[in-house]
């Protein structure tokens, strides 16, 4: 890819932020999917 002029600490921080954001998105998606399943059963 590319080699920006940043330290390895910034690279690690960015990777941690990406992992946390991905985890939050996955949890939100699973919650959204489960909510839709409950609504289909009720209605």
CHARMM-style PDB file with segment names, atoms N, HN, CA, C and O in Angstrom:
ATOM      1  N   UNK     1       0.842  -1.184   0.000  1.00  0.00      PROA
ATOM      2  CA  UNK     1       0.000   0.000   0.000  1.00  0.00      PROA
ATOM      3  C   UNK     1       0.888   1.250   0.000  1.00  0.00      PROA
ATOM      4  O   UNK     1       1.556   1.537  -0.993  1.00  0.00      PROA
ATOM      5  N   UNK     2       0.895   1.977   1.093  1.00  0.00      PROA
ATOM      6  HN  UNK     2       0.352   1.744   1.899  1.00  0.00      PROA
ATOM      7  CA  UNK     2       1.705   3.177   1.184  1.00  0.00      PROA
ATOM      8  C   UNK     2       2.365   3.221   2.552  1.00  0.00      PROA
ATOM      9  O   UNK     2       1.935   2.537   3.481  1.00  0.00      PROA
ATOM     10  N   UNK     3       3.397   4.016   2.668  1.00  0.00      PROA
ATOM     11  HN  UNK     3       3.746   4.571   1.914  1.00  0.00      PROA
ATOM     12  CA  UNK     3       4.161   4.082   3.907  1.00  0.00      PROA
ATOM     13  C   UNK     3       4.131   5.509   4.442  1.00  0.00      PROA
ATOM     14  O   UNK     3       5.026   6.299   4.142  1.00  0.00      PROA
ATOM     15  N   UNK     4       3.111   5.847   5.232  1.00  0.00      PROA
ATOM     16  HN  UNK     4       2.385   5.205   5.475  1.00  0.00      PROA
ATOM     17  CA  UNK     4       3.038   7.217   5.758  1.00  0.00      PROA
ATOM     18  C   UNK     4       4.119   7.463   6.805  1.00  0.00      PROA
ATOM     19  O   UNK     4       4.636   6.522   7.408  1.00  0.00      PROA
ATOM     20  N   UNK     5       4.450   8.707   7.011  1.00  0.00      PROA
ATOM     21  HN  UNK     5       4.030   9.471   6.522  1.00  0.00      PROA
ATOM     22  CA  UNK     5       5.498   9.070   7.964  1.00  0.00      PROA
ATOM     23  C   UNK     5       4.915   9.140   9.374  1.00  0.00      PROA
ATOM     24  O   UNK     5       4.811  10.218   9.959  1.00  0.00      PROA
ATOM     25  N   UNK     6       4.539   7.985   9.910  1.00  0.00      PROA
ATOM     26  HN  UNK     6       4.623   7.109   9.435  1.00  0.00      PROA
ATOM     27  CA  UNK     6       4.026   7.923  11.278  1.00  0.00      PROA
ATOM     28  C   UNK     6       4.789   6.848  12.034  1.00  0.00      PROA
ATOM     29  O   UNK     6       5.414   5.972  11.435  1.00  0.00      PROA
ATOM     30  N   UNK     7       4.730   6.926  13.344  1.00  0.00      PROA
ATOM     31  HN  UNK     7       4.223   7.637  13.831  1.00  0.00      PROA
ATOM     32  CA  UNK     7       5.433   5.946  14.162  1.00  0.00      PROA
ATOM     33  C   UNK     7       4.618   4.658  14.257  1.00  0.00      PROA
ATOM     34  O   UNK     7       3.444   4.634  13.886  1.00  0.00      PROA
ATOM     35  N   UNK     8       5.229   3.608  14.744  1.00  0.00      PROA
ATOM     36  HN  UNK     8       6.183   3.628  15.046  1.00  0.00      PROA
ATOM     37  CA  UNK     8       4.534   2.326  14.886  1.00  0.00      PROA
ATOM     38  C   UNK     8       3.424   2.422  15.929  1.00  0.00      PROA
ATOM     39  O   UNK     8       2.446   1.678  15.856  1.00  0.00      PROA
ATOM     40  N   UNK     9       3.560   3.318  16.887  1.00  0.00      PROA
ATOM     41  HN  UNK     9       4.354   3.922  16.947  1.00  0.00      PROA
ATOM     42  CA  UNK     9       2.519   3.493  17.896  1.00  0.00      PROA
ATOM     43  C   UNK     9       1.221   3.988  17.290  1.00  0.00      PROA
ATOM     44  O   UNK     9       0.141   3.550  17.688  1.00  0.00      PROA
ATOM     45  N   UNK    10       1.316   4.892  16.337  1.00  0.00      PROA
ATOM     46  HN  UNK    10       2.193   5.247  16.015  1.00  0.00      PROA
ATOM     47  CA  UNK    10       0.121   5.394  15.660  1.00  0.00      PROA
ATOM     48  C   UNK    10      -0.507   4.274  14.842  1.00  0.00      PROA
ATOM     49  O   UNK    10      -1.730   4.143  14.807  1.00  0.00      PROA
ATOM     50  N   UNK    11       0.316   3.469  14.187  1.00  0.00      PROA
ATOM     51  HN  UNK    11       1.310   3.575  14.215  1.00  0.00      PROA
ATOM     52  CA  UNK    11      -0.186   2.348  13.395  1.00  0.00      PROA
ATOM     53  C   UNK    11      -0.953   1.375  14.287  1.00  0.00      PROA
ATOM     54  O   UNK    11      -2.033   0.913  13.919  1.00  0.00      PROA
ATOM     55  N   UNK    12      -0.402   1.066  15.449  1.00  0.00      PROA
ATOM     56  HN  UNK    12       0.475   1.441  15.748  1.00  0.00      PROA
ATOM     57  CA  UNK    12      -1.078   0.173  16.395  1.00  0.00      PROA
ATOM     58  C   UNK    12      -2.395   0.792  16.857  1.00  0.00      PROA
ATOM     59  O   UNK    12      -3.411   0.101  16.935  1.00  0.00      PROA
ATOM     60  N   UNK    13      -2.383   2.078  17.161  1.00  0.00      PROA
ATOM     61  HN  UNK    13      -1.558   2.639  17.098  1.00  0.00      PROA
ATOM     62  CA  UNK    13      -3.601   2.769  17.602  1.00  0.00      PROA
ATOM     63  C   UNK    13      -4.686   2.713  16.530  1.00  0.00      PROA
ATOM     64  O   UNK    13      -5.850   2.452  16.832  1.00  0.00      PROA
ATOM     65  N   UNK    14      -4.302   2.958  15.284  1.00  0.00      PROA
ATOM     66  HN  UNK    14      -3.356   3.171  15.039  1.00  0.00      PROA
ATOM     67  CA  UNK    14      -5.270   2.917  14.180  1.00  0.00      PROA
ATOM     68  C   UNK    14      -5.840   1.514  14.037  1.00  0.00      PROA
ATOM     69  O   UNK    14      -7.043   1.358  13.828  1.00  0.00      PROA
ATOM     70  N   UNK    15      -5.002   0.498  14.145  1.00  0.00      PROA
ATOM     71  HN  UNK    15      -4.025   0.625  14.315  1.00  0.00      PROA
ATOM     72  CA  UNK    15      -5.491  -0.882  14.042  1.00  0.00      PROA
ATOM     73  C   UNK    15      -6.472  -1.199  15.162  1.00  0.00      PROA
ATOM     74  O   UNK    15      -7.484  -1.856  14.923  1.00  0.00      PROA
ATOM     75  N   UNK    16      -6.192  -0.745  16.376  1.00  0.00      PROA
ATOM     76  HN  UNK    16      -5.369  -0.211  16.571  1.00  0.00      PROA
ATOM     77  CA  UNK    16      -7.101  -0.985  17.504  1.00  0.00      PROA
ATOM     78  C   UNK    16      -8.432  -0.286  17.258  1.00  0.00      PROA
ATOM     79  O   UNK    16      -9.488  -0.864  17.518  1.00  0.00      PROA
ATOM     80  N   UNK    17      -8.400   0.943  16.762  1.00  0.00      PROA
ATOM     81  HN  UNK    17      -7.542   1.413  16.551  1.00  0.00      PROA
ATOM     82  CA  UNK    17      -9.635   1.682  16.478  1.00  0.00      PROA
ATOM     83  C   UNK    17     -10.452   0.958  15.414  1.00  0.00      PROA
ATOM     84  O   UNK    17     -11.673   0.862  15.532  1.00  0.00      PROA
ATOM     85  N   UNK    18      -9.788   0.448  14.376  1.00  0.00      PROA
ATOM     86  HN  UNK    18      -8.795   0.526  14.281  1.00  0.00      PROA
ATOM     87  CA  UNK    18     -10.493  -0.277  13.311  1.00  0.00      PROA
ATOM     88  C   UNK    18     -11.129  -1.540  13.865  1.00  0.00      PROA
ATOM     89  O   UNK    18     -12.272  -1.849  13.526  1.00  0.00      PROA
ATOM     90  N   UNK    19     -10.418  -2.276  14.709  1.00  0.00      PROA
ATOM     91  HN  UNK    19      -9.490  -2.025  14.985  1.00  0.00      PROA
ATOM     92  CA  UNK    19     -10.971  -3.505  15.294  1.00  0.00      PROA
ATOM     93  C   UNK    19     -12.178  -3.174  16.166  1.00  0.00      PROA
ATOM     94  O   UNK    19     -13.197  -3.860  16.087  1.00  0.00      PROA
ATOM     95  N   UNK    20     -12.082  -2.145  16.989  1.00  0.00      PROA
ATOM     96  HN  UNK    20     -11.254  -1.587  17.053  1.00  0.00      PROA
ATOM     97  CA  UNK    20     -13.207  -1.769  17.850  1.00  0.00      PROA
ATOM     98  C   UNK    20     -14.406  -1.313  17.023  1.00  0.00      PROA
ATOM     99  O   UNK    20     -15.544  -1.656  17.344  1.00  0.00      PROA
ATOM    100  N   UNK    21     -14.168  -0.554  15.976  1.00  0.00      PROA
ATOM    101  HN  UNK    21     -13.243  -0.275  15.715  1.00  0.00      PROA
ATOM    102  CA  UNK    21     -15.264  -0.098  15.121  1.00  0.00      PROA
ATOM    103  C   UNK    21     -15.913  -1.282  14.419  1.00  0.00      PROA
ATOM    104  O   UNK    21     -17.137  -1.334  14.296  1.00  0.00      PROA
ATOM    105  N   UNK    22     -15.106  -2.234  13.957  1.00  0.00      PROA
ATOM    106  HN  UNK    22     -14.112  -2.192  14.057  1.00  0.00      PROA
ATOM    107  CA  UNK    22     -15.653  -3.428  13.304  1.00  0.00      PROA
ATOM    108  C   UNK    22     -16.474  -4.252  14.283  1.00  0.00      PROA
ATOM    109  O   UNK    22     -17.536  -4.764  13.930  1.00  0.00      PROA
ATOM    110  N   UNK    23     -15.987  -4.382  15.510  1.00  0.00      PROA
ATOM    111  HN  UNK    23     -15.124  -3.967  15.797  1.00  0.00      PROA
ATOM    112  CA  UNK    23     -16.717  -5.134  16.531  1.00  0.00      PROA
ATOM    113  C   UNK    23     -18.051  -4.459  16.841  1.00  0.00      PROA
ATOM    114  O   UNK    23     -19.076  -5.130  16.958  1.00  0.00      PROA
ATOM    115  N   UNK    24     -18.038  -3.144  16.972  1.00  0.00      PROA
ATOM    116  HN  UNK    24     -17.205  -2.599  16.876  1.00  0.00      PROA
ATOM    117  CA  UNK    24     -19.277  -2.410  17.245  1.00  0.00      PROA
ATOM    118  C   UNK    24     -20.261  -2.563  16.093  1.00  0.00      PROA
ATOM    119  O   UNK    24     -21.461  -2.715  16.321  1.00  0.00      PROA
ATOM    120  N   UNK    25     -19.770  -2.526  14.869  1.00  0.00      PROA
ATOM    121  HN  UNK    25     -18.795  -2.402  14.684  1.00  0.00      PROA
ATOM    122  CA  UNK    25     -20.645  -2.691  13.708  1.00  0.00      PROA
ATOM    123  C   UNK    25     -21.233  -4.098  13.681  1.00  0.00      PROA
ATOM    124  O   UNK    25     -22.408  -4.272  13.359  1.00  0.00      PROA
ATOM    125  N   UNK    26     -20.425  -5.103  14.015  1.00  0.00      PROA
ATOM    126  HN  UNK    26     -19.470  -4.961  14.277  1.00  0.00      PROA
ATOM    127  CA  UNK    26     -20.921  -6.484  14.028  1.00  0.00      PROA
ATOM    128  C   UNK    26     -21.983  -6.665  15.102  1.00  0.00      PROA
ATOM    129  O   UNK    26     -23.008  -7.299  14.853  1.00  0.00      PROA
ATOM    130  N   UNK    27     -21.759  -6.121  16.285  1.00  0.00      PROA
ATOM    131  HN  UNK    27     -20.927  -5.606  16.488  1.00  0.00      PROA
ATOM    132  CA  UNK    27     -22.743  -6.234  17.365  1.00  0.00      PROA
ATOM    133  C   UNK    27     -24.038  -5.523  16.978  1.00  0.00      PROA
ATOM    134  O   UNK    27     -25.128  -6.036  17.232  1.00  0.00      PROA
ATOM    135  N   UNK    28     -23.923  -4.359  16.372  1.00  0.00      PROA
ATOM    136  HN  UNK    28     -23.038  -3.942  16.166  1.00  0.00      PROA
ATOM    137  CA  UNK    28     -25.115  -3.625  15.934  1.00  0.00      PROA
ATOM    138  C   UNK    28     -25.881  -4.416  14.884  1.00  0.00      PROA
ATOM    139  O   UNK    28     -27.110  -4.467  14.921  1.00  0.00      PROA
ATOM    140  N   UNK    29     -25.166  -5.032  13.950  1.00  0.00      PROA
ATOM    141  HN  UNK    29     -24.167  -4.990  13.920  1.00  0.00      PROA
ATOM    142  CA  UNK    29     -25.820  -5.812  12.897  1.00  0.00      PROA
ATOM    143  C   UNK    29     -26.537  -7.019  13.485  1.00  0.00      PROA
ATOM    144  O   UNK    29     -27.666  -7.318  13.093  1.00  0.00      PROA
ATOM    145  N   UNK    30     -25.896  -7.718  14.422  1.00  0.00      PROA
ATOM    146  HN  UNK    30     -24.979  -7.475  14.740  1.00  0.00      PROA
ATOM    147  CA  UNK    30     -26.518  -8.894  15.044  1.00  0.00      PROA
ATOM    148  C   UNK    30     -27.759  -8.470  15.828  1.00  0.00      PROA
ATOM    149  O   UNK    30     -28.787  -9.144  15.771  1.00  0.00      PROA
ATOM    150  N   UNK    31     -27.670  -7.363  16.556  1.00  0.00      PROA
ATOM    151  HN  UNK    31     -26.835  -6.816  16.603  1.00  0.00      PROA
ATOM    152  CA  UNK    31     -28.822  -6.870  17.313  1.00  0.00      PROA
ATOM    153  C   UNK    31     -29.961  -6.480  16.367  1.00  0.00      PROA
ATOM    154  O   UNK    31     -31.124  -6.777  16.640  1.00  0.00      PROA
ATOM    155  N   UNK    32     -29.631  -5.826  15.274  1.00  0.00      PROA
ATOM    156  HN  UNK    32     -28.686  -5.585  15.053  1.00  0.00      PROA
ATOM    157  CA  UNK    32     -30.641  -5.430  14.279  1.00  0.00      PROA
ATOM    158  C   UNK    32     -31.315  -6.661  13.681  1.00  0.00      PROA
ATOM    159  O   UNK    32     -32.534  -6.686  13.513  1.00  0.00      PROA
ATOM    160  N   UNK    33     -30.514  -7.689  13.356  1.00  0.00      PROA
ATOM    161  HN  UNK    33     -29.524  -7.669  13.493  1.00  0.00      PROA
ATOM    162  CA  UNK    33     -31.063  -8.914  12.764  1.00  0.00      PROA
ATOM    163  C   UNK    33     -31.976  -9.627  13.763  1.00  0.00      PROA
ATOM    164  O   UNK    33     -33.051 -10.095  13.389  1.00  0.00      PROA
ATOM    165  N   UNK    34     -31.564  -9.713  15.016  1.00  0.00      PROA
ATOM    166  HN  UNK    34     -30.690  -9.333  15.321  1.00  0.00      PROA
ATOM    167  CA  UNK    34     -32.393 -10.372  16.031  1.00  0.00      PROA
ATOM    168  C   UNK    34     -33.681  -9.593  16.278  1.00  0.00      PROA
ATOM    169  O   UNK    34     -34.730 -10.197  16.497  1.00  0.00      PROA
ATOM    170  N   UNK    35     -33.621  -8.285  16.247  1.00  0.00      PROA
ATOM    171  HN  UNK    35     -32.768  -7.794  16.068  1.00  0.00      PROA
ATOM    172  CA  UNK    35     -34.824  -7.469  16.424  1.00  0.00      PROA
ATOM    173  C   UNK    35     -35.808  -7.725  15.291  1.00  0.00      PROA
ATOM    174  O   UNK    35     -37.012  -7.821  15.530  1.00  0.00      PROA
ATOM    175  N   UNK    36     -35.319  -7.836  14.079  1.00  0.00      PROA
ATOM    176  HN  UNK    36     -34.341  -7.758  13.885  1.00  0.00      PROA
ATOM    177  CA  UNK    36     -36.202  -8.108  12.941  1.00  0.00      PROA
ATOM    178  C   UNK    36     -36.849  -9.481  13.068  1.00  0.00      PROA
ATOM    179  O   UNK    36     -38.022  -9.638  12.727  1.00  0.00      PROA
ATOM    180  N   UNK    37     -36.118 -10.470  13.547  1.00  0.00      PROA
ATOM    181  HN  UNK    37     -35.165 -10.342  13.824  1.00  0.00      PROA
ATOM    182  CA  UNK    37     -36.685 -11.813  13.723  1.00  0.00      PROA
ATOM    183  C   UNK    37     -37.818 -11.784  14.749  1.00  0.00      PROA
ATOM    184  O   UNK    37     -38.851 -12.423  14.546  1.00  0.00      PROA
ATOM    185  N   UNK    38     -37.634 -11.045  15.853  1.00  0.00      PROA
ATOM    186  HN  UNK    38     -36.795 -10.526  16.017  1.00  0.00      PROA
ATOM    187  CA  UNK    38     -38.671 -10.958  16.886  1.00  0.00      PROA
ATOM    188  C   UNK    38     -39.924 -10.286  16.334  1.00  0.00      PROA
ATOM    189  O   UNK    38     -41.037 -10.721  16.628  1.00  0.00      PROA
ATOM    190  N   UNK    39     -39.756  -9.239  15.544  1.00  0.00      PROA
ATOM    191  HN  UNK    39     -38.851  -8.886  15.305  1.00  0.00      PROA
ATOM    192  CA  UNK    39     -40.909  -8.525  14.989  1.00  0.00      PROA
ATOM    193  C   UNK    39     -41.684  -9.410  14.017  1.00  0.00      PROA
ATOM    194  O   UNK    39     -42.912  -9.336  13.964  1.00  0.00      PROA
ATOM    195  N   UNK    40     -40.982 -10.250  13.243  1.00  0.00      PROA
ATOM    196  HN  UNK    40     -39.985 -10.311  13.286  1.00  0.00      PROA
ATOM    197  CA  UNK    40     -41.666 -11.137  12.305  1.00  0.00      PROA
ATOM    198  C   UNK    40     -42.499 -12.175  13.046  1.00  0.00      PROA
ATOM    199  O   UNK    40     -43.595 -12.521  12.604  1.00  0.00      PROA
ATOM    200  N   UNK    41     -41.987 -12.675  14.172  1.00  0.00      PROA
ATOM    201  HN  UNK    41     -41.097 -12.394  14.531  1.00  0.00      PROA
ATOM    202  CA  UNK    41     -42.733 -13.673  14.947  1.00  0.00      PROA
ATOM    203  C   UNK    41     -43.962 -13.050  15.602  1.00  0.00      PROA
ATOM    204  O   UNK    41     -45.023 -13.672  15.646  1.00  0.00      PROA
ATOM    205  N   UNK    42     -43.826 -11.821  16.111  1.00  0.00      PROA
ATOM    206  HN  UNK    42     -42.964 -11.315  16.075  1.00  0.00      PROA
ATOM    207  CA  UNK    42     -44.945 -11.164  16.799  1.00  0.00      PROA
ATOM    208  C   UNK    42     -46.037 -10.750  15.814  1.00  0.00      PROA
ATOM    209  O   UNK    42     -47.223 -10.896  16.107  1.00  0.00      PROA
ATOM    210  N   UNK    43     -45.650 -10.244  14.673  1.00  0.00      PROA
ATOM    211  HN  UNK    43     -44.686 -10.126  14.435  1.00  0.00      PROA
ATOM    212  CA  UNK    43     -46.629  -9.725  13.747  1.00  0.00      PROA
ATOM    213  C   UNK    43     -46.782 -10.640  12.615  1.00  0.00      PROA
ATOM    214  OT1 UNK    43     -47.575 -10.376  11.711  1.00  0.00      PROA
TER     215      UNK     43
END
